Amino acid sequence: MWLFRSPIGKIYIKKLSTHKFGLLFDDTLWDVCNDPHILADNVYMQCTGCTEWDTCNTLGLDVPTDLSQWELTQS
């Protein structure tokens, strides 16, 4: 599982029981994909479907540009 400590709270990318990956924020599954790198890119591009993140002003923030910059955590 990967973690991004964003200004709106913790955003996770987690492997699901379906063997796909999910984007989770605030106990809500916002997106599902076969590739966690795509989900990380969606977070960077602010096109996740989560309005709170997608409309957050990230100017001057250190938003990870790819999955390698996310924190790897235990599930």
Backbone as CSV, one residue per row, in Angstrom:
resi,resn,N_x,N_y,N_z,CA_x,CA_y,CA_z,C_x,C_y,C_z
1,MET,0.851,-1.166,0.000,0.000,0.000,0.000,0.899,1.231,0.000
2,TRP,0.445,2.249,-0.710,1.191,3.500,-0.793,0.376,4.617,-0.158
3,LEU,1.081,5.590,0.385,0.452,6.694,1.106,1.011,8.027,0.624
4,PHE,0.097,8.977,0.412,0.467,10.365,0.155,-0.213,11.206,1.231
5,ARG,0.586,11.898,2.019,0.060,12.769,3.074,-0.235,14.134,2.446
6,SER,-1.433,14.254,1.948,-1.831,15.461,1.218,-2.360,16.522,2.182
7,PRO,-2.529,17.749,1.702,-3.071,18.801,2.572,-4.521,18.536,2.993
8,ILE,-5.231,17.664,2.305,-6.615,17.358,2.692,-6.696,16.102,3.557
9,GLY,-5.579,15.406,3.729,-5.548,14.176,4.516,-4.798,13.079,3.787
10,LYS,-4.816,11.896,4.365,-4.071,10.770,3.798,-4.815,10.170,2.612
11,ILE,-4.096,10.026,1.492,-4.620,9.374,0.297,-3.822,8.091,0.110
12,TYR,-4.523,6.985,-0.110,-3.887,5.674,-0.228,-4.118,5.066,-1.601
13,ILE,-3.153,4.290,-2.047,-3.315,3.376,-3.170,-3.089,1.986,-2.591
14,LYS,-4.094,1.141,-2.715,-4.074,-0.153,-2.045,-4.477,-1.258,-3.009
15,LYS,-3.807,-2.412,-2.892,-4.204,-3.578,-3.682,-5.496,-4.135,-3.100
16,LEU,-6.467,-4.359,-3.962,-7.777,-4.842,-3.537,-7.863,-6.356,-3.646
17,SER,-8.896,-6.910,-3.071,-9.089,-8.369,-3.125,-9.324,-8.859,-4.552
18,THR,-9.696,-7.957,-5.446,-9.915,-8.293,-6.860,-8.609,-8.318,-7.654
19,HIS,-7.482,-8.065,-6.958,-6.141,-7.977,-7.549,-5.956,-6.723,-8.390
20,LYS,-6.896,-5.796,-8.299,-6.733,-4.470,-8.899,-6.285,-3.529,-7.785
21,PHE,-6.086,-2.266,-8.111,-5.641,-1.276,-7.145,-6.712,-0.204,-6.995
22,GLY,-6.878,0.258,-5.764,-7.880,1.272,-5.485,-7.267,2.522,-4.900
23,LEU,-7.882,3.653,-5.214,-7.499,4.948,-4.654,-8.492,5.272,-3.548
24,LEU,-7.982,5.411,-2.333,-8.851,5.624,-1.179,-8.523,6.937,-0.471
25,PHE,-9.581,7.651,-0.123,-9.456,8.858,0.688,-10.710,8.960,1.545
26,ASP,-10.517,9.199,2.836,-11.631,9.414,3.761,-12.609,8.233,3.738
27,ASP,-12.056,7.026,3.742,-12.835,5.779,3.746,-13.717,5.593,2.511
28,THR,-13.384,6.286,1.426,-14.129,6.153,0.174,-13.185,5.662,-0.919
29,LEU,-13.640,4.682,-1.674,-12.892,4.182,-2.830,-13.260,5.055,-4.024
30,TRP,-12.304,5.857,-4.496,-12.576,6.829,-5.545,-12.299,6.311,-6.943
31,ASP,-11.397,5.361,-7.077,-11.027,4.883,-8.410,-10.426,3.496,-8.277
32,VAL,-10.575,2.689,-9.316,-10.004,1.340,-9.367,-9.304,1.185,-10.700
33,CYS,-8.126,0.549,-10.671,-7.319,0.430,-11.887,-6.420,-0.800,-11.777
34,ASN,-5.975,-1.315,-12.916,-5.047,-2.442,-12.933,-3.623,-2.045,-12.559
35,ASP,-3.298,-0.763,-12.684,-1.924,-0.290,-12.510,-1.880,0.837,-11.474
36,PRO,-1.179,0.646,-10.357,-1.128,1.692,-9.333,-0.440,2.969,-9.815
37,HIS,0.422,2.850,-10.812,1.107,4.034,-11.355,0.109,4.999,-11.993
38,ILE,-0.922,4.449,-12.610,-1.953,5.295,-13.235,-2.715,6.060,-12.157
39,LEU,-3.019,5.395,-11.045,-3.714,6.077,-9.952,-2.862,7.203,-9.377
40,ALA,-1.568,6.954,-9.205,-0.669,8.000,-8.705,-0.622,9.174,-9.672
41,ASP,-0.620,8.894,-10.964,-0.624,9.955,-11.967,-1.934,10.746,-11.904
42,ASN,-3.046,10.054,-11.686,-4.332,10.741,-11.560,-4.340,11.692,-10.366
43,VAL,-3.694,11.290,-9.270,-3.582,12.172,-8.113,-2.746,13.394,-8.489
44,TYR,-1.622,13.172,-9.128,-0.756,14.282,-9.539,-1.494,15.252,-10.471
45,MET,-2.262,14.697,-11.399,-2.988,15.521,-12.378,-4.307,16.068,-11.828
46,GLN,-4.656,15.670,-10.614,-5.891,16.082,-9.946,-7.128,15.728,-10.774
47,CYS,-7.158,14.476,-11.208,-8.326,13.955,-11.941,-8.723,12.606,-11.344
48,THR,-9.071,12.624,-10.046,-9.365,11.404,-9.312,-10.858,11.123,-9.172
49,GLY,-11.678,12.138,-9.357,-13.101,12.011,-9.064,-13.444,12.488,-7.668
50,CYS,-12.431,12.698,-6.837,-12.617,13.225,-5.477,-12.532,14.749,-5.554
51,THR,-13.665,15.400,-5.471,-13.716,16.857,-5.641,-12.810,17.583,-4.658
52,GLU,-12.757,17.105,-3.431,-11.933,17.771,-2.423,-10.467,17.830,-2.852
53,TRP,-9.966,16.742,-3.469,-8.583,16.746,-3.954,-8.470,17.439,-5.309
54,ASP,-9.368,17.122,-6.204,-9.263,17.639,-7.576,-9.338,19.163,-7.638
55,THR,-9.970,19.792,-6.644,-10.090,21.252,-6.632,-9.155,21.917,-5.615
56,CYS,-8.337,21.120,-4.945,-7.395,21.647,-3.957,-6.307,22.478,-4.647
57,ASN,-6.001,23.626,-4.086,-4.928,24.456,-4.635,-3.588,23.838,-4.238
58,THR,-2.888,23.261,-5.187,-1.619,22.586,-4.901,-0.402,23.438,-5.265
59,LEU,-0.633,24.674,-5.633,0.472,25.574,-5.976,1.435,25.682,-4.804
60,GLY,2.692,25.364,-5.046,3.717,25.432,-4.020,3.792,24.202,-3.124
61,LEU,2.935,23.215,-3.369,2.968,21.989,-2.567,3.830,20.941,-3.236
62,ASP,4.365,20.047,-2.453,5.209,18.972,-2.958,4.346,17.742,-3.254
63,VAL,3.616,17.796,-4.369,2.757,16.681,-4.779,3.617,15.677,-5.552
64,PRO,3.580,14.391,-5.165,4.416,13.406,-5.867,4.052,13.299,-7.340
65,THR,5.071,13.292,-8.180,4.844,13.232,-9.619,4.651,11.812,-10.128
66,ASP,5.054,10.815,-9.331,4.822,9.415,-9.702,4.839,8.545,-8.440
67,LEU,4.502,7.289,-8.600,4.339,6.371,-7.473,5.620,6.190,-6.658
68,SER,6.768,6.334,-7.281,8.024,6.155,-6.554,8.211,7.200,-5.455
69,GLN,7.479,8.292,-5.519,7.590,9.343,-4.520,6.553,9.205,-3.407
70,TRP,5.693,8.191,-3.512,4.730,7.914,-2.454,5.426,7.106,-1.359
71,GLU,4.900,7.178,-0.152,5.418,6.419,0.984,4.866,4.993,0.927
72,LEU,5.735,4.010,0.927,5.322,2.609,0.941,5.042,2.212,2.386
73,THR,3.823,1.714,2.655,3.428,1.373,4.018,2.893,-0.056,4.076
74,GLN,2.729,-0.545,5.294,2.126,-1.870,5.496,0.619,-1.734,5.391
75,SER,-0.032,-2.766,4.890,-1.498,-2.720,4.773,-2.173,-3.004,6.084
